[in-house]
Amino acid sequence: MKLYYVTNGFQYDLPISALAVTESPERAIELAKPLFDELLKKKPRSTIMTKRELKRWNTLEATELCPDTAVEWCSELGEGLYEK
């Protein structure tokens, strides 16, 4: 199993992101998608997103952080959970 960082690129105080342990980036996105959908439903009505922003919100990317969760591992230092 691998550790993935899933984000849609939106930044507030910290990136909007989730971590997933799974076999592939596609599955990591599949697992995280409902979390992003739920957060979008909770956004205040005053926060109206343009079609472009909504498309970006729904475009998730998964970055492999750890290639094997069966062995010890530590990330490099960064702001938030991960920075490119």
MOKA-V939153 format. One record per residue. N is the residue number from 1. RES is the residue in three letters. PSI is psi in radians with two decimals (NA if undefined). NEAR is the number of other C-alpha atoms within 12 Angstrom. Layout:
# MOKA-V939153
n/res/psi/near
N/RES/PSI/NEAR
N/RES/PSI/NEAR
This chain:
# MOKA-V939153
n/res/psi/near
1/MET/2.62/19
2/LYS/2.73/25
3/LEU/2.22/30
4/TYR/2.53/35
5/TYR/2.12/37
6/VAL/2.25/39
7/THR/2.84/35
8/ASN/0.09/29
9/GLY/-0.17/27
10/PHE/2.43/22
11/GLN/2.30/15
12/TYR/-2.08/10
13/ASP/-0.65/9
14/LEU/2.85/16
15/PRO/2.55/21
16/ILE/2.05/29
17/SER/2.92/32
18/ALA/2.73/31
19/LEU/2.47/29
20/ALA/2.39/31
21/VAL/2.01/29
22/THR/-3.09/28
23/GLU/-0.41/21
24/SER/2.75/25
25/PRO/-0.56/28
26/GLU/-0.73/22
27/ARG/-0.62/25
28/ALA/-0.77/31
29/ILE/-0.75/33
30/GLU/-0.71/26
31/LEU/-0.64/24
32/ALA/-0.46/31
33/LYS/-0.81/28
34/PRO/-0.53/16
35/LEU/-0.74/25
36/PHE/-0.69/28
37/ASP/-0.75/21
38/GLU/-0.72/13
39/LEU/-0.69/17
40/LEU/-0.69/22
41/LYS/-0.53/15
42/LYS/-0.17/12
43/LYS/2.46/13
44/PRO/2.54/10
45/ARG/-0.45/9
46/SER/-0.28/7
47/THR/1.44/12
48/ILE/2.23/13
49/MET/2.45/17
50/THR/2.92/10
51/LYS/-0.67/10
52/ARG/-0.76/11
53/GLU/-0.70/16
54/LEU/-0.71/20
55/LYS/-0.75/14
56/ARG/-0.71/18
57/TRP/-0.69/28
58/ASN/0.00/28
59/THR/1.71/21
60/LEU/2.55/32
61/GLU/2.44/29
62/ALA/2.22/33
63/THR/2.21/31
64/GLU/2.16/29
65/LEU/-0.69/28
66/CYS/2.14/26
67/PRO/-0.30/22
68/ASP/1.83/18
69/THR/-0.01/18
70/ALA/-0.17/12
71/VAL/2.74/11
72/GLU/2.56/10
73/TRP/2.56/13
74/CYS/2.39/15
75/SER/2.97/18
76/GLU/2.86/13
77/LEU/2.52/10
78/GLY/2.88/12
79/GLU/2.48/13
80/GLY/-2.62/19
81/LEU/-0.52/22
82/TYR/2.48/25
83/GLU/2.42/20
84/LYS/NA/15
